[in-house]
Amino acid sequence: MAKSMKLNEMALGYTAAALSAVCMFLLGIGWNLGYYTSAAIAMSNWHIFFGPSIGGIVAGMIEAGFLSFIGAYSFAWFYNKLA
């Protein structure tokens, strides 16, 4: 009988959170430099705390990291229940 593959919930959650925070940081810096402005404006519409200021970028990073951690952890937990 084949072993079922299980996901590490915490590792997947931390990875998703870190990736989301880095992407928000790069998007915020690009917004201030004049690159990807339409994408940054769209992201600021989706995320409550994200903005062009330093505080807005940091708050957007925290928000994106938190939401991504919750989503990835929940996905891995649900996957492990089915596997």
Secondary structure, 3 states (H helix, E strand, C coil): CCCCCCCCHHHHHHHHHHHHHHHHHHHHHHHHHCCCHHHHHHHHHHCCCCCCCHHHHHHHHHHHHHHHHHHHHHHHHHHHHHC
